[in-house]
Amino acid sequence: MTATSIPPVAAKSSLLGKDQLKIIKDPLWDNNPIAFQVLGICSALAVTTRVDKALVMGIGVTLVCALANVTISTIRKFIPNKIRIIVQLVVVSGLVIVFDQVLRAYMFDLSKQLSVFVGLIITNCIIMGRLEAYAMQNPPGRSLLDGIGNGLGYMWILVVVAAIREVFGAGKLLGFQVVPQALYESGYVNNGLMVLAPGAFILLGIIVWVQRAISGYVEK
Amino acid sequence: MTAMLSFVGAVASDESLASVLLRAVFVENILLAFFLGMCSYLAVSKRVDSAIGLGIAVIFVQTLTVPMNWALQEFVLGEGALGWAGLPDTDLSYLQFLTFIASIAAVVQVVEMAVDKISPKLYSALGIFLPLIAVNCAILGGSLFMVERQYDFAQSVTYGFGSGLGWALAIVSMATIRWRMRTANIPGPLRGLGITFITTGLVAMAFMTFSGI
């Protein structure tokens, strides 16, 4: 896990002032959890065969990340340093259980397709990373924004990967046929590699490449 | 448990042990086919010796935690599992995540202390990797897959060992490739994460050829 440097707590400003907006916007691009901090890759690839799965997963991570950030940040002064990882894990698993139960109650089919990956939000390094690097040092309000920002930064990459995989792998988007039938008749075939694991790896590699080429970040 | 989990019953639970092992190591490699444990995989695959250390630690912890969580699921968490305690109607499966992650953290802690006591040499080799394992998705994922596929005890021991071995195999082979790539001339923005992903994609493609066996 790469811990990123935490910006010092700036002077208080009004709700969603420039400073607060920056906390949300920063992880969306410059400090993106996937492309820059290299966190949370595990689930990023497995759920991206279809856009609806990626969306639900993104929403789940955003909610859990934001709420866990607030909870840990509220009680941060009472957590003994030695057992903080266990405390964080318990808070996160509690929230994930709630999310999983809601999903089972209202979106049963989707929850079946996401299978073990909902449970794996617990070990998503983005959440643990933000709790450790941000929520332990910052007040609840800022931590909430940080959680939302990082969740959304994770979600948009997920949705982009999923959209490409779904369109090229199955010719569909959100379950609707987008590749016209005429194209199939003239000999076009879906790219089977896209829905398989290697396709996801290569695609994410290319997305990271493009993102870094634009933002100008070079490793080492 | 059955109503909830039988949906993914593509795997018959009477699968032979050899087949469980082969599937876990090669065909459905937990890293290359299910993307689990990517974070530590990306962070630690820069050097071969640390990759081997983490690989061994994962095999060890995985072989212990999967059967242990099998016992928890079978005798405490599953629907009607508390029948032996006179509570046949209790269904605690919603506590699964919390229990599994707590038991994994506990096992990792105990293993760490035990290794320190028994073999300080091994401890100094594995030392820094053991705490990392508690939040490795491959470990939690292994236990969740075990429940989903309804393995019995012998199968979960085999699956735990096999998936750990598969993970170790993937990280060690990747570390050797990355070591070799250090001298390659890669375009700036592609360096590091980007090229590692693309290479992993190619390794995953190679592993897919095992699906015939």
Interface residues (C-beta under 8 A of the other chain):
Chain A: M1 T2 A35 V38 L39 G40 I41 C42 S43 A44 L45 A46 I85 I86 L89 V90 S93 G94 V96 I97 D100 Q101 K112 S115 V116 G119 L120 I122 T123 N124 C125 M128 L196 A197 P198 G199 A200 F201 I202 L204 G205 I206 V208 W209 V210 R212 A213 G216 Y217 V218 E219 K220
Chain B: F7 V8 L32 A33 F34 F35 L36 G37 M38 C39 L42 A43 Y94 L95 Q96 F97 L98 F100 I101 A102 A105 A134 V135 N136 C137 I139 L140 G141 L144 F145 E148 P187 G188 P189 L190 R191 G192 L193 G194 I195 T196 F197 I198 T200 G201 L202 A204 M205 M208
